[in-house]
Amino acid sequence: LAQNILGRIIPGEKYQFGFWTSITGVASIDFRVIMRMRFFNNDLENGPCHKPICNFFNRPLRKNVKANGGNWQQVITEEFDLFGDYTELEEYGEIDIVLFQLLTRNMGAAGEYSVTNFEVFEERFTNAPSSSMIPSWSPTNLMQEHIGYIVKYNGEVRTVVRAPFQIDRTGESLSMGSGAEYQLCEVDEVEGRKAEFPNRMNFFIGGRCEPIRHGNPAVDIDLNFVNLTSLHILDLSNKNGTSIIPINVEQTYGGDWLLETAVQDDVCASFPSPYDNDYRGGDPTNPNDIPTRFTPDKPVFAKFPDGSYGLYDSRLILHGNTLEEPVADGGGTTV
């Protein structure tokens, strides 16, 4: 396992981290963690070495770990200094990579091990390759700079994710190519990254209702992958003219927002009616409404002042209920 962490570390800081492993087929494994910094040296006389390329190494872990019956166990490194304040070397050349490597030494041919749940104490290292206690077949970071996957629901854009969906039980990456489709069998309408139970979005795969790692993805309309002209977007990015407050915080972990500012009539008129997406059919307010559950309108997104996006919940229909004009039953018949 190897990963370049140059862009995610702090010069001069001390680090300590751990990971979980399961070992089978052998009695024990000698684990090694090696940190390598490669430096392109332009000053062969005064630079850190007298060669065009200088390599520096740090070995924070040399440990023999027993198999422990194949059970998961945590391995923790010593605290270590990551090459000091290496920015001082930049007057002599350029730092190319700082490579994190996890490897084994003299492991028997029958030996197998899985690693997961990398944890860096004080949160100063990098995003862990996995936030699950389940092993991953692809333990390095799955996110790539110029790759994104448009996720659609019922044929309409829902969000953009930057890494493939993974089955949480096995770590298997799912196909995200054009035409790939998956059937939902369970989902919580909460952002997986915010919830205490992150794996509550399940797909039917191989006859099983499989939890998907990291759960329900956040709404993200990435302009590098989505054509905005094909979407309904309400621009709420003006901080001075927009009032948005969180609601249902305990239930949705801050994922639900209520717009308190009036929206211009001409803008509202250009968006689909929320009644078209009301799956319940007619009610006293809209007695002739016909449910269109299987042919819903295009979704409506909102762009918030911080540049993030939200998705309008078309099932929410607000009825006026004031002291002067109360709803007779408090709205009970429409819930």
Secondary structure, 3 states (H helix, E strand, C coil): CEEECHHHCCCCCEECEEEEEEEECCCEEEEEEEEEEEEEECCCCCCCCCCCEEEEEEEEEEEEEECHHHCCEEEECCCEECCCCHHHHHHCEEEEEEEEEEEEECCCCCCEEEEEEEEEHHHCCCCCCCCCCCCCCCCCCCCCCCCCEEEEECCEEEEEECCCCEECCCCCECCCCCCCCCCEEEECCCCCCCCCCCCCEEEEECCEEEEECCCCCCCCCCCCCCCHHHCEEEECCCCCCCCEEEECHHHHCCCEEEECCCCCHHHHHCCCCHHHHCCCCCCCCCCCCCCCCCCCCCCEEEECCCCCEEECCCCCCCCCCCCCCCCCCCCHHHC
